[in-house]
Amino acid sequence: LLLGKIQYKAKDYVRINQKEQKIYLYNEAEIYYQDTELKAGIIIMDYTKNEVYAGRIKDSLGNYSQLPYFKQGENVVIPDSIRFNFDTQRALIFNSRTEQQAGLGSLGSDAMKVYADITKKENDSVYFLSEGKLTTSKDTVDPDYYIRVRKAKFVPKKKVIAGFSNLYIVDVPTPIALPFAYFPLTAGRTAGIMMPTFGNDPNRGYFFQNGGYYLPINDYVDLTLTGDLYTNGSYGFRAQSVYSKRYKFRGNINFRFENQVTSQKGFDDYSRGTIYNIQITHSQDAKANPNSRISASVNLGSSQYYRNSLLQQNLPNTQVNNLSSSISYSKTFPAYPSVNLSLTATHNQNTNTDVVDVTLPTLQAAMERVFPFAKRDGIKKGLIQNINFQYDLNGRNSIRTDSENFGTGEMFKDAKVGARHRIPISTNFKVAKFFSVTMGGTYEDIWTLDTFNQRFDPDTQTVVRDTISGFDRYNQYNFNASLGTTLYGTFTFGEDKKIQAIRHVMRPTISYGYAPSFEQYYDEYLNETTGATVQFSRFENTIYGAPRLGKSNAMTFSLANTLEAKVKDRDSTVAEPRKVQLLNSFNLSTGYNFEADSLKLSPLSLTGGTNLFKNKMSVNFGANLDPYAIDNNGRRINTFNVNSGGGLFRLTSARANLSYSLSSADFSREGREREGEEEDPYSGANYVATSGGRSDDLFGKADRFNESGFAGRESDDI
């Protein structure tokens, strides 16, 4: 007796045979009844017995496809064929395949696969298996290993109770057998033994790999311990822990150690060594704490780990020549003025050169912009109210070592430690209503714990570099200012013209920059070998380098231009004219260096660009013009080109770039309609589609039914 409605469908056909009282569904057939779902290539339903048969079908190549998919509740079985009775809920399943959680961790372990030649479904919770296989192998077609059972009782997500059970490896039975067996299949995570893989290595002999034990510590953390063992004495050990807490954090820790033995004792090629690798990932959920965040991505270990590892899973990584790590913590203090603080440790290891670069740590602090002479709310006006400053701090401990000394006290011997304090100050205001003035400067204070003195040793005739331990510092600063305005020029042709107006916008800017020379931080020594006087700073080769040597005192001039037009729209119903960019940019710039002893004027740089054909074509150009002449050797001389009989400027370089963009929308109906073009539906690609996929008249042109009497007509006769 059916207790609900049966819904069914198929792709090719649904045929009802009244004589046989059966319904045939072919190709992508589907049946739904209460909590039961059945999909297959072919389904035959006997509505007198309330029984259904589902099986595979052959494709065009003669291969079986569309295997039955049987789902009842949460249990899923994929067999070759199945018979199912709706009244008794019993089923006979041939070559069934199903996957159970098997307690191996919702944090990411392998699931248990259950195979059987014949399966009898007794009710919703009990199945009887004949000639079954149990495995956790990822190969679902031909598993590397499995436990073969003659007969078994299978309770989904709970257990498998079997009679005689035998372990098979590569379809070969092993001496490991049991007269009966019990396999728990609890849905949650359950501690248990992890089966190893077996193989043979030509250099190390037979091996067991990845055998071990899985332990769920609690709802948030698990632990996997696995090992490898080779007959020549090599072995490996791996510990992996995965942790996760919803809306808080997630990550994993992976440690691998290997003791590698090559060849046999007494042979010339015998060797023994150890390698290791540590991998850590940690991420924090954005909802956990918006003002504090910690993250980690660590990959460090022996330089030869990926090349010499015993694990077959590491074979794709044999060409990896760089190991990098980063651990960072950041915190925001939102109270005004807000401060962003970050602490980062990084590691970069080149496995070819065995050089390891470490920053342990990098401290970064930044304070938001502060206007000390203005209210926090409201508009800031004038020179004083717009004065603002920021503060940022960067401190680093930089280390360079090798993998042998990494993690030992020796690695800190040549560490470079320093800090840089930086305060940029600026303001802006108007002059005579039309001119914008911006003024600013930057102050830096550099700290270091080691400096370096240089001297010439007459005994050895070499330059000696001495390390001076202890705190030292230097400061440097600079100043800059700019004056700019915007000029508009408009020429009107009239509203009845195609081009109604053209507007030219010019933005001239004069900038000045000054930075003094900090010669007080420099010393000299005489190189007696060459007779040259060498200038050096004790801050050279420190983490932030030496202070600036040489004054900078220069002014730059620039002129930016744009040209646009107001054009009457083609559509007469549109009242507003269109704006068309004639010239996106046309810029001129040059400079004057007050400190240079010659060639004070910089070359004139010219750049420009525009877009054509509805912004599909882009045109860019540029040139450099030098005001100075050159000598017979092609070198610039301190004489203007015009004074040497040439023009005002000398062209030194020129460039132009032309590009055109195409997209699929340019060839589509929608793209052409957007551009106001009408399309003939019986031309080009559209005609190819209506004429059997050919561009010629082999089939003749299709009738234009949309232009016949059928178009727009309702059928009253149907």
C-alpha positions as CSV (number, residue, x, y, z in Angstrom):
1,L,0.0,0.0,0.0
2,L,1.5,3.3,-1.1
3,L,1.5,6.0,1.5
4,G,2.4,8.8,-0.7
5,K,2.6,10.1,-4.3
6,I,5.2,8.7,-6.6
7,Q,6.8,11.4,-8.9
8,Y,8.9,10.3,-11.9
9,K,10.5,11.7,-15.1
10,A,13.0,10.7,-17.8
11,K,14.9,12.5,-20.5
12,D,14.2,10.2,-23.6
13,Y,10.8,8.7,-22.8
14,V,8.3,7.6,-20.3
15,R,6.3,4.6,-21.7
16,I,3.3,3.0,-20.0
17,N,2.6,-0.6,-20.9
18,Q,-1.0,-1.4,-19.8
19,K,-0.7,-5.1,-20.7
20,E,2.4,-5.6,-18.5
21,Q,1.2,-3.0,-16.0
22,K,4.6,-1.4,-16.0
23,I,6.1,2.0,-16.6
24,Y,9.4,2.3,-18.5
25,L,11.6,5.4,-18.0
26,Y,14.8,5.7,-20.1
27,N,17.8,8.0,-19.9
28,E,18.3,10.2,-16.8
29,A,15.3,8.5,-15.2
30,E,14.3,9.7,-11.7
31,I,11.7,8.5,-9.1
32,Y,10.8,10.3,-5.8
33,Y,8.7,8.7,-3.1
34,Q,8.6,10.0,0.5
35,D,12.3,10.0,1.7
36,T,13.4,7.7,-1.1
37,E,15.2,9.0,-4.2
38,L,16.2,6.9,-7.2
39,K,18.1,7.9,-10.3
40,A,19.4,5.6,-13.1
41,G,19.8,5.2,-16.8
42,I,16.7,3.0,-17.0
43,I,14.0,2.4,-14.4
44,I,11.1,-0.1,-14.8
45,M,8.2,0.3,-12.3
46,D,5.7,-2.4,-11.7
47,Y,2.6,-0.6,-10.3
48,T,0.8,-3.8,-9.4
49,K,3.6,-5.1,-7.2
50,N,4.7,-1.5,-6.2
51,E,8.2,-2.6,-7.2
52,V,10.9,-0.8,-9.1
53,Y,14.0,-2.0,-11.0
54,A,16.8,0.4,-11.9
55,G,20.0,-0.3,-13.9
56,R,22.7,1.1,-16.2
57,I,22.5,1.9,-19.9
58,K,25.2,1.8,-22.6
59,D,26.4,5.0,-24.2
60,S,27.4,5.5,-27.8
61,L,30.8,3.8,-27.3
62,G,29.3,0.8,-25.7
63,N,30.3,1.7,-22.1
64,Y,28.0,1.5,-19.2
65,S,26.9,4.8,-17.8
66,Q,24.3,6.4,-15.5
67,L,24.7,4.0,-12.6
68,P,21.7,3.9,-10.2
69,Y,21.8,6.4,-7.3
70,F,19.7,5.2,-4.4
71,K,19.1,7.5,-1.4
72,Q,16.8,6.8,1.5
73,G,17.0,9.3,4.3
74,E,20.7,10.1,4.7
75,N,22.0,6.7,3.4
76,V,23.3,6.7,-0.2
77,V,24.1,3.6,-2.3
78,I,25.5,3.5,-5.8
79,P,25.1,0.0,-7.3
80,D,25.1,-1.5,-10.8
81,S,21.4,-2.4,-10.4
82,I,18.7,-2.5,-7.8
83,R,15.2,-3.9,-7.1
84,F,13.1,-2.0,-4.5
85,N,9.6,-2.6,-3.1
86,F,7.7,0.5,-2.0
87,D,5.4,-1.5,0.4
88,T,8.0,-3.6,2.3
89,Q,10.9,-1.1,1.9
90,R,13.1,-4.1,1.0
91,A,15.7,-4.1,-1.7
92,L,18.1,-6.4,-3.6
93,I,21.2,-4.5,-4.6
94,F,24.0,-5.7,-6.9
95,N,27.6,-4.4,-6.8
96,S,26.7,-1.8,-4.3
97,R,29.1,1.0,-3.2
98,T,28.6,3.3,-0.2
99,E,30.7,5.6,1.9
100,Q,30.5,5.9,5.7
101,Q,32.2,8.4,8.0
102,A,33.7,5.5,10.0
103,G,34.5,7.9,12.8
104,L,37.6,9.2,11.1
105,G,37.2,12.8,11.9
106,S,35.0,15.6,10.7
107,L,38.3,17.6,10.6
108,G,39.4,15.8,7.5
109,S,40.2,12.1,7.6
110,D,39.4,9.4,5.1
111,A,36.0,7.8,5.1
112,M,35.2,4.1,5.1
113,K,34.0,2.6,1.8
114,V,31.8,-0.5,1.8
115,Y,31.5,-2.6,-1.3
116,A,29.4,-5.8,-1.8
117,D,28.6,-8.1,-4.7
118,I,25.0,-8.7,-3.4
119,T,23.3,-6.6,-0.8
120,K,19.9,-7.3,0.7
121,K,18.2,-4.4,2.3
122,E,16.0,-5.7,5.2
123,N,14.7,-2.4,6.4
124,D,15.8,1.2,6.9
125,S,18.6,0.3,9.2
126,V,19.8,-3.2,8.4
127,Y,21.6,-4.5,5.3
128,F,23.0,-8.0,4.7
129,L,26.2,-8.2,2.6
130,S,27.6,-11.1,0.5
131,E,31.2,-11.0,-0.7
132,G,32.0,-7.5,0.7
133,K,35.0,-5.3,0.9
134,L,35.8,-2.6,3.5
135,T,38.6,0.0,2.9
136,T,39.6,3.6,3.5
137,S,41.7,3.8,0.3
138,K,41.0,6.9,-1.8
139,D,41.0,4.7,-5.0
140,T,37.3,3.9,-5.3
141,V,37.7,1.7,-8.4
142,D,40.7,-0.5,-7.5
143,P,41.6,0.0,-3.8
144,D,45.2,-0.7,-2.8
145,Y,44.1,-2.6,0.3
146,Y,40.8,-3.8,1.8
147,I,39.3,-6.3,4.2
148,R,37.3,-9.0,2.4
149,V,34.3,-10.4,4.2
150,R,32.2,-13.4,3.1
151,K,29.1,-12.4,4.8
152,A,28.3,-9.4,7.0
153,K,25.5,-7.4,8.7
154,F,25.7,-3.7,7.9
155,V,24.0,-1.0,10.0
156,P,24.7,2.4,8.3
157,K,26.6,4.9,10.4
158,K,26.8,2.4,13.3
159,K,28.6,-0.9,12.6
160,V,29.6,-3.8,10.4
161,I,29.5,-7.3,11.9
162,A,31.3,-9.8,9.7
163,G,32.2,-13.5,9.7
164,F,35.6,-14.6,8.3
165,S,37.6,-11.5,7.4
166,N,40.9,-11.4,5.5
167,L,43.2,-8.5,4.8
168,Y,44.1,-8.1,1.0
169,I,46.9,-5.9,-0.3
170,V,46.9,-5.2,-4.1
171,D,44.3,-8.0,-4.4
172,V,46.7,-10.5,-2.8
173,P,45.5,-12.1,0.5
174,T,47.7,-11.8,3.5
175,P,48.1,-14.1,6.5
176,I,46.2,-11.5,8.6
177,A,42.7,-12.9,9.1
178,L,40.0,-13.1,11.7
179,P,37.2,-15.7,12.2
180,F,34.8,-12.8,12.9
181,A,35.2,-9.0,13.1
182,Y,33.4,-5.9,14.3
183,F,33.9,-2.5,12.6
184,P,32.4,0.6,14.3
185,L,31.0,3.2,11.9
186,T,30.0,6.0,14.3
187,A,29.1,9.3,12.7
188,G,31.3,11.4,14.9
189,R,35.1,11.3,15.3
190,T,36.4,8.2,16.9
191,A,39.9,7.1,17.8
192,G,41.4,4.3,15.8
193,I,44.2,2.7,13.9
194,M,45.2,4.1,10.5
195,M,46.1,1.4,8.0
196,P,49.5,1.9,6.3
197,T,50.4,1.7,2.6
198,F,52.9,-0.9,1.5
199,G,55.6,-0.8,-1.2
200,N,59.2,-1.3,-2.2
201,D,62.0,1.3,-2.5
202,P,65.1,0.2,-4.6
203,N,67.4,2.0,-2.2
204,R,65.8,1.3,1.2
205,G,63.9,-1.9,0.7
206,Y,60.3,-2.7,1.6
207,F,58.3,-0.2,3.6
208,F,55.2,0.6,5.5
209,Q,54.1,4.3,5.2
210,N,51.5,6.4,7.0
211,G,50.5,3.8,9.5
212,G,49.5,5.2,12.9
213,Y,46.8,6.3,15.2
214,Y,44.1,9.0,15.1
215,L,42.9,10.6,18.4
216,P,40.1,13.2,18.7
217,I,41.2,15.1,21.8
218,N,37.9,17.1,22.1
219,D,35.4,18.8,19.9
220,Y,37.9,21.4,18.7
221,V,41.2,19.6,18.4
222,D,42.4,16.3,17.0
223,L,45.8,14.6,16.7
224,T,47.1,12.2,14.1
225,L,50.3,10.2,14.7
226,T,51.8,8.3,11.8
227,G,55.1,6.7,11.0
228,D,57.1,5.0,8.2
229,L,59.4,2.0,8.5
230,Y,61.9,0.6,6.0
231,T,63.7,-2.7,6.1
232,N,67.2,-1.0,5.8
233,G,66.6,1.0,9.0
234,S,65.2,4.2,7.7
235,Y,62.2,5.6,9.5
236,G,59.9,8.6,9.6
237,F,57.5,10.2,12.1
238,R,54.7,12.7,11.6
239,A,52.5,14.4,14.1
240,Q,49.6,16.5,12.8
241,S,47.0,18.4,14.8
242,V,44.0,20.2,13.3
243,Y,42.0,22.6,15.4
244,S,38.9,24.7,14.7
245,K,36.4,26.7,16.6
246,R,33.5,28.3,14.7
247,Y,33.5,32.0,14.5
248,K,36.8,32.1,16.4
249,F,39.8,30.5,14.6
250,R,41.1,27.5,12.7
251,G,44.5,26.0,11.8
252,N,46.8,23.0,11.8
253,I,50.3,22.1,13.0
254,N,52.3,19.5,11.1
255,F,55.7,18.2,12.2
256,R,57.7,15.7,10.2
257,F,61.0,14.0,11.2
258,E,63.0,11.4,9.1
259,N,66.0,9.3,9.9
260,Q,67.4,8.4,6.5
261,V,69.8,5.5,5.8
262,T,71.2,4.9,2.4
263,S,72.7,1.6,1.3
264,Q,74.2,-0.8,3.9
265,K,77.0,-0.5,6.5
266,G,80.4,-1.4,5.0
267,F,79.6,-0.1,1.5
268,D,81.2,3.1,0.2
269,D,77.9,4.8,-0.6
270,Y,76.6,4.2,3.0
271,S,75.2,7.4,4.6
272,R,73.0,8.4,7.4
273,G,71.3,11.7,8.2
274,T,68.2,13.4,9.5
275,I,65.8,16.0,8.1
276,Y,62.7,17.7,9.5
277,N,59.9,20.0,8.5
278,I,57.5,22.1,10.5
279,Q,54.3,23.6,8.9
280,I,51.8,25.7,10.8
281,T,48.8,27.6,9.6
282,H,46.5,29.7,11.7
283,S,43.7,32.1,10.7
284,Q,41.3,34.1,12.8
285,D,37.7,34.6,12.0
286,A,36.9,38.2,11.2
287,K,34.0,38.2,13.6
288,A,36.2,37.0,16.5
289,N,37.7,40.4,17.3
290,P,37.6,43.3,14.9
291,N,40.3,45.2,16.7
292,S,42.8,42.4,17.1
293,R,44.0,39.7,14.7
294,I,46.6,37.0,14.6
295,S,47.6,34.8,11.7
296,A,50.4,32.4,10.8
297,S,51.8,30.6,7.8
298,V,55.0,28.7,8.7
299,N,57.0,26.3,6.5
300,L,60.5,25.8,7.8
301,G,62.9,22.9,8.1
302,S,65.9,21.2,6.5
303,S,67.0,22.6,3.1
304,Q,67.0,19.1,1.6
305,Y,63.6,18.1,3.0
306,Y,61.5,18.1,-0.1
307,R,64.3,16.6,-2.3
308,N,65.2,13.7,0.1
309,S,61.9,13.1,1.9
310,L,60.8,9.5,2.2
311,L,57.1,10.5,1.7
312,Q,55.8,9.8,-1.8
313,Q,53.4,12.7,-1.3
314,N,56.4,15.1,-1.4
315,L,57.5,14.1,-4.9
316,P,55.6,17.0,-6.6
317,N,57.6,19.4,-4.3
318,T,61.1,18.3,-5.2
319,Q,61.7,21.5,-7.3
320,V,60.7,23.8,-4.4
321,N,63.8,25.9,-3.6
322,N,62.3,28.4,-1.1
323,L,60.7,28.0,2.3
324,S,58.9,31.0,3.8
325,S,57.0,31.7,7.0
326,S,55.1,34.6,8.4
327,I,53.5,35.1,11.9
328,S,51.7,38.4,12.5
329,Y,49.7,40.0,15.2
330,S,47.9,43.3,14.7
331,K,45.8,45.4,17.0
332,T,43.9,48.7,16.6
333,F,43.3,51.2,19.3
334,P,40.3,53.0,18.1
335,A,40.3,55.9,20.6
336,Y,41.3,59.2,19.0
337,P,43.9,59.5,17.7
338,S,43.7,55.8,16.6
339,V,46.8,53.7,16.5
340,N,47.5,50.6,14.4
341,L,50.1,48.3,15.9
342,S,51.5,45.2,14.2
343,L,54.1,42.7,15.2
344,T,55.5,40.3,12.5
345,A,58.1,37.6,12.4
346,T,59.2,36.3,9.0
347,H,61.5,33.6,7.7
348,N,62.8,33.0,4.2
349,Q,65.1,30.1,3.4
350,N,66.7,29.4,0.1
351,T,67.2,25.6,-0.2
352,N,69.8,26.0,-2.9
353,T,72.2,28.4,-1.2
354,D,71.1,27.3,2.4
355,V,70.8,31.0,3.3
356,V,68.1,31.8,5.9
357,D,66.8,35.4,6.3
358,V,64.8,36.1,9.5
359,T,63.1,39.2,10.9
360,L,62.5,38.5,14.6
361,P,60.4,40.6,14.9
362,T,59.3,43.7,12.9
363,L,57.3,46.2,14.9
364,Q,55.1,48.6,13.0
365,A,53.1,51.4,14.7
366,A,51.1,54.1,12.9
367,M,49.0,57.0,14.4
368,E,46.3,58.6,12.3
369,R,46.6,62.1,11.0
370,V,46.1,64.7,13.8
371,F,45.1,68.4,13.3
372,P,46.3,70.0,16.6
373,F,44.9,73.5,15.8
374,A,41.5,72.6,14.5
375,K,38.3,71.0,15.9
376,R,37.7,67.4,15.0
377,D,34.4,68.2,13.4
378,G,33.7,70.9,10.8
379,I,35.6,72.4,7.9
380,K,39.3,73.3,8.4
381,K,40.3,76.7,7.1
382,G,43.5,78.6,6.6
383,L,47.2,77.8,7.2
384,I,47.1,77.1,10.9
385,Q,43.9,75.0,11.1
386,N,45.2,72.7,8.3
387,I,48.5,72.0,10.0
388,N,48.6,68.2,10.5
389,F,51.1,65.5,11.4
390,Q,51.3,61.7,11.6
391,Y,53.7,59.4,13.4
392,D,54.9,56.0,12.4
393,L,57.5,53.7,13.9
394,N,59.3,50.8,12.2
395,G,61.6,48.6,14.3
396,R,63.4,45.5,13.0
397,N,65.7,42.7,14.2
398,S,67.2,41.3,11.0
399,I,69.2,38.1,10.9
400,R,71.0,36.2,8.2
401,T,72.2,32.7,9.0
402,D,72.2,29.1,7.6
403,S,70.1,26.1,8.3
404,E,72.8,24.6,10.5
405,N,72.9,27.6,12.9
406,F,69.2,28.3,12.7
407,G,67.5,28.1,16.1
408,T,70.9,28.4,17.9
409,G,72.5,31.3,19.7
410,E,75.0,31.6,16.9
411,M,72.3,33.0,14.6
412,F,72.0,36.2,16.7
413,K,75.7,37.0,16.5
414,D,75.5,39.3,13.4
415,A,71.9,40.4,13.9
416,K,71.0,44.0,12.7
417,V,68.7,45.8,15.1
418,G,67.3,49.2,14.6
419,A,64.3,51.5,14.6
420,R,63.0,54.4,12.5
421,H,60.7,57.1,13.8
422,R,59.0,59.2,11.1
423,I,56.9,62.3,11.5
424,P,55.4,63.9,8.3
425,I,54.0,67.4,8.8
426,S,51.9,69.3,6.2
427,T,49.4,72.0,5.6
428,N,47.4,73.6,2.8
429,F,45.7,76.9,2.2
430,K,44.5,79.3,-0.4
431,V,46.3,82.5,-1.7
432,A,44.3,85.2,-3.5
433,K,41.3,82.8,-3.7
434,F,42.5,81.0,-6.8
435,F,45.9,79.6,-5.8
436,S,46.3,76.4,-3.7
437,V,49.5,76.2,-1.6
438,T,50.7,72.9,0.0
439,M,53.6,72.9,2.4
440,G,55.2,70.0,4.3
441,G,58.2,68.3,5.6
442,T,59.3,65.0,7.1
443,Y,61.5,64.4,10.1
444,E,63.2,61.0,10.6
445,D,65.1,59.7,13.6
446,I,67.1,56.5,13.1
447,W,68.3,54.3,15.9
448,T,70.7,51.4,15.7
449,L,72.6,49.1,18.2
450,D,75.7,48.6,16.1
451,T,77.8,50.9,13.9
452,F,80.9,50.2,11.8
453,N,84.2,52.1,11.7
454,Q,86.5,51.9,8.7
455,R,90.3,52.4,8.7
456,F,93.3,51.5,6.5
457,D,95.8,49.1,8.1
458,P,99.3,50.0,6.8
459,D,100.7,46.6,8.0
460,T,98.3,44.5,6.0
461,Q,97.6,47.1,3.3
462,T,93.9,46.4,3.7
463,V,90.8,48.2,4.8
464,V,89.7,47.1,8.3
465,R,86.0,47.3,9.3
466,D,85.4,47.3,13.0
467,T,82.1,46.8,14.7
468,I,81.2,49.3,17.4
469,S,78.5,47.9,19.8
470,G,76.2,50.3,21.5
471,F,73.3,52.6,20.9
472,D,73.8,55.3,18.2
473,R,71.4,57.5,16.2
474,Y,71.1,60.1,13.5
475,N,68.3,62.3,12.2
476,Q,67.4,63.8,8.9
477,Y,64.7,66.0,7.5
478,N,63.4,67.6,4.3
479,F,61.0,70.3,3.2
480,N,58.7,70.7,0.2
481,A,56.1,73.2,-1.1
482,S,53.9,73.5,-4.1
483,L,51.7,76.2,-5.7
484,G,49.0,75.4,-8.2
485,T,45.9,76.7,-9.7
486,T,43.3,75.7,-12.4
487,L,42.5,77.8,-15.5
488,Y,39.4,77.3,-17.6
489,G,38.9,78.4,-21.2
490,T,35.6,77.9,-23.0
491,F,34.8,78.6,-26.7
492,T,31.1,78.5,-27.6
493,F,29.9,77.8,-31.1
494,G,26.1,77.9,-30.4
495,E,23.5,75.5,-29.4
496,D,22.3,74.8,-32.9
497,K,25.8,73.6,-33.9
498,K,26.9,69.9,-33.9
499,I,29.8,70.9,-31.6
500,Q,28.3,73.4,-29.2
501,A,31.4,74.2,-27.1
502,I,35.0,73.3,-26.4
503,R,36.6,73.7,-23.0
504,H,40.3,73.8,-22.2
505,V,41.4,73.1,-18.6
506,M,45.0,74.0,-17.6
507,R,46.6,73.1,-14.2
508,P,50.0,74.8,-13.8
509,T,52.0,73.7,-10.7
510,I,55.3,74.9,-9.3
511,S,57.0,72.6,-6.7
512,Y,60.0,73.2,-4.5
513,G,62.0,70.6,-2.5
514,Y,64.9,71.0,-0.1
515,A,66.9,68.4,1.8
516,P,70.2,69.3,3.5
517,S,73.3,67.3,3.5
518,F,74.2,65.5,6.7
519,E,78.0,65.5,6.4
520,Q,78.5,65.5,10.1
521,Y,77.8,61.8,10.1
522,Y,80.6,61.1,7.7
523,D,84.4,60.5,8.2
524,E,87.4,59.9,6.0
525,Y,90.5,57.7,5.8
526,L,93.4,57.7,3.4
527,N,93.9,54.5,1.3
528,E,97.7,54.4,1.1
529,T,97.6,51.8,-1.7
530,T,95.6,54.0,-4.1
531,G,96.3,57.4,-2.5
532,A,92.6,58.2,-2.5
533,T,90.7,59.7,0.3
534,V,87.6,57.5,1.1
535,Q,84.5,59.0,2.7
536,F,82.3,56.7,4.8
537,S,79.6,56.8,7.4
538,R,79.6,54.6,10.5
539,F,75.9,54.0,9.7
540,E,76.7,52.2,6.4
541,N,75.5,48.6,6.3
542,T,73.1,49.2,9.3
543,I,69.5,48.1,8.9
544,Y,68.3,51.5,7.6
545,G,71.5,52.6,5.9
546,A,73.5,55.8,6.1
547,P,72.1,59.4,6.2
548,R,71.8,61.5,3.1
549,L,75.0,62.9,1.7
550,G,74.7,65.9,-0.6
551,K,72.2,68.7,-0.5
552,S,69.0,68.6,-2.6
553,N,67.6,72.0,-3.7
554,A,65.4,71.9,-6.7
555,M,62.3,73.3,-8.3
556,T,59.9,71.6,-10.8
557,F,57.4,73.1,-13.2
558,S,54.5,71.2,-14.7
559,L,51.5,72.0,-16.8
560,A,48.6,69.6,-17.2
561,N,46.0,70.1,-19.9
562,T,42.7,68.5,-20.8
563,L,40.4,69.3,-23.7
564,E,36.7,68.3,-23.9
565,A,33.8,69.2,-26.1
566,K,30.0,69.5,-25.7
567,V,28.4,67.7,-28.7
568,K,24.8,67.6,-29.7
569,D,23.3,64.1,-29.4
570,R,22.3,62.2,-32.6
571,D,18.9,61.4,-31.1
572,S,16.9,64.6,-31.5
573,T,14.7,63.6,-28.6
574,V,17.6,63.9,-26.2
575,A,17.7,67.5,-24.9
576,E,21.0,67.4,-23.0
577,P,24.3,67.4,-25.1
578,R,27.0,64.8,-24.7
579,K,30.4,65.5,-23.2
580,V,33.2,64.1,-25.4
581,Q,36.8,64.0,-24.2
582,L,39.0,65.2,-27.0
583,L,42.3,65.1,-25.1
584,N,42.5,63.1,-21.9
585,S,45.9,64.6,-21.0
586,F,48.6,66.7,-22.4
587,N,51.3,67.3,-19.8
588,L,54.6,69.3,-19.8
589,S,57.2,69.1,-17.0
590,T,60.7,70.3,-16.3
591,G,62.9,71.3,-13.3
592,Y,65.8,73.4,-12.1
593,N,68.5,72.1,-9.8
594,F,70.0,75.0,-7.7
595,E,72.8,72.8,-6.4
596,A,74.1,71.5,-9.7
597,D,77.3,73.2,-10.9
598,S,76.2,72.8,-14.5
599,L,73.3,71.5,-16.5
600,K,70.9,72.9,-13.9
601,L,67.8,72.8,-16.2
602,S,66.1,69.4,-16.6
603,P,64.9,68.1,-20.0
604,L,61.3,69.0,-20.9
605,S,59.1,65.9,-20.6
606,L,56.0,65.8,-22.8
607,T,53.2,63.2,-22.4
608,G,49.7,62.9,-23.7
609,G,46.8,60.6,-24.6
610,T,43.3,60.3,-25.8
611,N,40.6,57.7,-26.6
612,L,38.8,57.3,-30.0
613,F,35.9,55.3,-31.4
614,K,33.8,55.2,-28.2
615,N,36.8,54.6,-26.0
616,K,37.8,51.4,-27.9
617,M,41.0,52.9,-29.3
618,S,43.6,54.3,-26.9
619,V,46.4,56.6,-28.2
620,N,49.3,57.6,-26.0
621,F,52.4,59.6,-26.9
622,G,55.4,61.2,-25.3
623,A,58.7,62.9,-26.0
624,N,61.8,64.3,-24.2
625,L,63.3,67.6,-25.2
626,D,66.7,68.7,-24.0
627,P,67.5,72.5,-23.8
628,Y,71.3,71.8,-23.8
629,A,73.6,71.1,-26.7
630,I,76.0,68.1,-27.2
631,D,79.6,68.0,-28.2
632,N,81.2,65.9,-30.9
633,N,81.2,62.9,-28.7
634,G,77.4,63.1,-28.0
635,R,77.8,64.3,-24.4
636,R,75.7,67.1,-23.0
637,I,77.5,70.4,-22.5
638,N,76.6,73.4,-20.4
639,T,75.5,75.4,-23.4
640,F,71.9,76.0,-24.5
641,N,71.1,74.3,-27.8
642,V,69.8,77.6,-29.2
643,N,73.1,79.2,-28.6
644,S,74.9,76.5,-30.5
645,G,72.9,77.2,-33.7
646,G,70.1,74.7,-33.0
647,G,66.5,75.1,-32.0
648,L,65.2,76.0,-28.5
649,F,65.0,72.3,-27.7
650,R,66.8,69.2,-28.9
651,L,64.6,66.1,-29.4
652,T,66.2,63.1,-27.5
653,S,63.4,60.6,-27.6
654,A,59.9,60.1,-28.8
655,R,57.3,57.3,-28.3
656,A,53.8,56.5,-29.3
657,N,51.4,53.7,-28.3
658,L,48.2,52.6,-30.1
659,S,45.8,50.0,-28.7
660,Y,42.3,48.8,-29.6
661,S,40.1,46.7,-27.4
662,L,37.6,44.0,-28.6
663,S,35.1,42.0,-26.6
664,S,32.4,39.5,-27.4
665,A,29.8,42.2,-26.7
666,D,30.9,44.1,-29.8
667,F,29.7,41.2,-32.0
668,S,26.5,40.4,-30.1
669,R,23.0,41.7,-30.7
670,E,22.9,43.5,-27.4
671,G,26.2,45.1,-28.0
672,R,25.1,46.5,-31.4
673,E,21.8,47.6,-30.0
674,R,23.5,49.6,-27.3
675,E,25.5,51.4,-30.0
676,G,22.3,52.2,-31.9
677,E,22.8,49.8,-34.8
678,E,20.1,47.7,-36.3
679,E,20.8,44.0,-37.0
680,D,19.5,41.9,-39.9
681,P,18.6,38.6,-38.2
682,Y,19.1,36.8,-41.5
683,S,22.6,37.9,-42.1
684,G,26.0,36.8,-40.9
685,A,26.2,34.5,-37.9
686,N,22.4,34.5,-37.3
687,Y,21.8,33.2,-40.8
688,V,24.3,30.4,-40.2
689,A,22.2,29.3,-37.3
690,T,19.0,29.3,-39.2
691,S,20.4,27.5,-42.2
692,G,21.6,24.3,-40.6
693,G,25.0,25.7,-39.4
694,R,26.2,26.5,-42.9
695,S,27.0,29.9,-44.4
696,D,26.0,29.0,-47.9
697,D,22.5,28.4,-49.5
698,L,22.7,24.6,-49.4
699,F,19.4,24.4,-47.5
700,G,17.9,27.7,-48.8
701,K,17.1,30.7,-46.7
702,A,14.6,30.1,-43.9
703,D,11.2,31.6,-44.2
704,R,10.7,34.7,-42.2
705,F,7.9,33.5,-40.0
706,N,8.0,36.6,-37.9
707,E,7.0,38.7,-40.9
708,S,4.2,36.3,-42.0
709,G,0.6,36.3,-41.0
710,F,1.5,34.1,-38.0
711,A,3.4,36.9,-36.3
712,G,1.5,38.4,-33.4
713,R,-1.6,36.3,-34.1
714,E,-3.5,34.3,-31.5
715,S,-4.6,30.9,-32.4
716,D,-8.3,30.4,-31.7
717,D,-8.4,27.0,-33.2
718,I,-6.1,25.3,-30.7
